[in-house]
Each structure stands twice: as structure tokens, then as C-alpha cells.
Amino acid sequence: MADSPAPSLQFFDRFAGHEQVVLASDPDSGLRAIIALHSTALGPALGGTRFHAYPDDAAALDDVLALSRAMSYKNALAGLPHGGGKAVILGDPRSIKTEALLEAYGRAVDSLAGRYYTACDVGTFVADMDVISRTTSYVTGRSEGNGGSGDSSLLTALGVFRGMQACAQHRWGSDDLTGRRVAISGVGKVGHRLVTHVLDAGASVVIFDVDRAAIDVVLAAHPDVDVAATEADLVGRPGIDIYSPNALGGALNDDSVAALGASVVCGGANNQLAHPGVEQQLADRGIAYAPDYLVNSGGVIQVADEMHGFDLERARARTMGIYDITLDVLRLADAEGIPPAQAADRLAEARIATGLSGSD
Ligand SMILES: NC(=O)c1ccc[n+]([C@@H]2O[C@H](COP(=O)([O-])OP(=O)(O)OC[C@H]3O[C@@H](n4cnc5c(N)ncnc54)[C@H](O)[C@@H]3O)[C@@H](O)[C@H]2O)c1
């Protein structure tokens, strides 16, 4: 008999650290989805559903594994009694998204019997969560009329603002932003609300967005806001105290970090660090960086609250606590001589390892 190849662990190695990965398909509606549960150590996994046309299935798997792991860290650091999970639906939402497909997806979520709660992410919206809620109750991010909390940018922006106040306390010995100058890149749902918080706190604001219509919406509400001509103009402007990325990922790269005039970076965009090592470049330049997944956790705090019958004041109170966690992270970073991004990871890993979320 010919020698059979030695059993390879490579396939399972790919899932190292993940508790469970589920493939879901429904030929009638065209659903092809992957649900990844990274950890339920702190409670049921919570994380959004990304609907995206991936170049191939392997890319979708890589994405959902990385995203679900990131949710474990985010939920742990936010002090939520939730583990990390995420789902991807494969395909272009503009051409294949139907109510039948979303209902089939809801059945797949339901089959996990509450080990995974879903929510909105890139390519899925509050209205989609309402459709999904027809076939599963394990769904958050629904509309207010359907027992949900609506647009999660409400508390995302508040959390980023609280992170900014903590950075100011750490950097300048006072969390009073009066007279500070804040550069906000990306004034969509989160960025626009953030402009309002920052102005209300007595700071001045300069903005940039690739979409002129988004800028005009902000100017209509706040005529005193300055507008930069380009992202590079915003980043390099003299006199900026805080730079706040609120558009897409990768805002902090070799060039932008070298050009930054601000001594604090705190924004809501996901994955701001363009590549490993940027966090050290920021630290080397003496710039206090508030880890993105910590300060933008107001959104997941908001949707998590839906599981208990949404109470805006309760969710707002927990979001206000992002101030304390950010200060803890910045102080730990100083004490250990490591960048805040690493300090945040350590804190999250310790919570996951002990099974204590910080809310226990
Ligand atoms: N909405 C939430 O609750 C939430 C929660 C956590 C994290 N985030 C993250 O925050 C960021 C903003 O989310 P949002 O809901 O406000 O999205 P959004 O689509 O409403 O707004 C994004 C804005 O960024 C602008 N933009 C895109 N590319 C840009 C560029 N290169 N330079 C400057 N502006 C650019 C867009 O024109 C748009 O106005 C995203 O990274 C998102 O993943 C959002």
C-alpha cells in the first residue's frame, strides 16, 4: 500500500484560538456565509455581519477569523460580558441582498442558539437587522421601532470624545478641551457627531472629508468650523493639538505619522494603524495614541444593551466609562514602556484569560 501523506495540522492551525467556525449556505436564496466564534469566555459572542464581495472564499475566511478575534479584544476592553464573534456573507450586497437571503442568514444565526449575537457592519444596515430579526432573536442593531437602539454612531461618537478627554488628561493634566484645536478627518455619521461634542467642549475644529456633501452638512450646522483642502493639509497643519481619524482604516502610516503636528491621536475609525510598527513610531514621536478599538467601542456598547431591553441612559453611562479605561491603558503603557496599542491588547488578553470582563 502506498504511503498516505502524513496528517497535516495546517488546516486546523488556521483556526487556532477560535472556538467554532460555521459555514452556512442556502441555495434557494444564494446565501453563503461564514460565522466565526473566536471566544465565548466572557459571554455570548457579539459582532457584526460584513456583507462583501471577497476575491475568493479563502479571503472571506481570513477576514472573518481576524474580525472575530478583534471583537473578543474590543468587547473585553469595553467591559462587556461578551465574547468575540463576527460573520461574513459572501457576495456583492448590491446585487444579491434579498429579504429571503437575510432570513436564511437569520436561521443560520439562530442555529447557534445564542452563542452568537449579530449586528451591523460594512454592507449591512439597521433595516437588514430588522429583516434578520424575523428568523432569529439573536440580533442587535435593530431599529428603534423593532426593539433596537438605531444608529450606533450616537454612542460611538460619545466614546471617542470621552477617549479624547482622557488623552487630554494624560497629556496636559486636564481633561478640559477649552481652547484646544482638533483636526477631524471624515465627517460621516461618527465624525459629524464628534464635531458637535468637541465644539460643545470649547475646542475649535478643522475638518476634511473626500465627500464635499459631508463637509457641507457639517458647515450648515457649524459655520465656524474650518475646512482643510486635503488630508495632508489637515494632518500637517500647525497648531493642531488632537488628530482624529474617522474615515477608513490605515490613516496612520509612515508618512502621516512623520507629518503629524498633533500630540494626541484619538478617532473612531477602525484599524487606524496601517502596519505593525506604526504604534512604535507614534510612541517614539511622543504622540499619545488612543487605541481605535477601545475608543470606538461605544457602538458595540450601544447594541449590546439591546439584549436587556435598550436603555439609552444605561448604555450612555457605560460609554462614559471609556474615559477611565483609556486612562488605564495610557498609564499602563507609560509604566511598562510600551505603546498604548500593546497595553490595550495586554489588558484585553488578561480579561479574556480570567473570564472576568470588568463588569463582573
Ligand atoms: N458607525 C459606528 O457606530 C462605528 C462604530 C465603530 C467604528 N466605526 C468606524 O468609524 C469610521 C466611520 O464610520 P461612520 O459610520 O461614520 O461611516 P460613514 O460612512 O458615515 O462616514 C465615513 C466618512 O468618511 C469619509 N471618507 C472616506 N474616505 C475618506 C478619506 N480618505 N479621507 C477623508 N474622509 C474620507 C466619507 O466620505 C464619509 O463622510 C469607520 O472606520 C467605521 O468602521 C463606526
The ligand as a Gaussian input file, in Angstrom:
#p B3LYP/6-31G(d) Opt

LIG

0 1
 N      -20.862000      53.906000      12.997000
 C      -20.399000      53.284000      14.077000
 O      -21.112000      53.055000      15.062000
 C      -18.958000      52.850000      14.147000
 C      -18.545000      52.060000      15.237000
 C      -17.202000      51.699000      15.346000
 C      -16.309000      52.095000      14.361000
 N      -16.748000      52.834000      13.297000
 C      -15.759000      53.233000      12.288000
 O      -15.736000      54.661000      12.204000
 C      -15.456000      55.059000      10.862000
 C      -16.563000      55.989000      10.375000
 O      -17.810000      55.317000      10.436000
 P      -19.151000      56.054000      10.011000
 O      -20.259000      55.181000      10.495000
 O      -19.098000      57.478000      10.401000
 O      -19.048000      55.916000       8.414000
 P      -19.630000      56.924000       7.322000
 O      -19.587000      56.157000       6.045000
 O      -20.925000      57.519000       7.765000
 O      -18.566000      58.132000       7.279000
 C      -17.265000      57.989000       6.766000
 C      -16.880000      59.338000       6.158000
 O      -15.508000      59.274000       5.774000
 C      -15.371000      59.913000       4.514000
 N      -14.157000      59.417000       3.894000
 C      -13.957000      58.262000       3.191000
 N      -12.678000      58.173000       2.789000
 C      -12.043000      59.275000       3.265000
 C      -10.703000      59.741000       3.196000
 N       -9.771000      59.033000       2.553000
 N      -10.399000      60.914000       3.790000
 C      -11.352000      61.625000       4.440000
 N      -12.646000      61.242000       4.526000
 C      -12.980000      60.081000       3.954000
 C      -16.636000      59.578000       3.784000
 O      -16.862000      60.496000       2.730000
 C      -17.672000      59.695000       4.902000
 O      -18.172000      61.017000       5.002000
 C      -15.296000      53.770000      10.068000
 O      -13.939000      53.412000      10.050000
 C      -16.082000      52.758000      10.897000
 O      -15.611000      51.434000      10.669000
 C      -18.036000      53.237000      13.178000

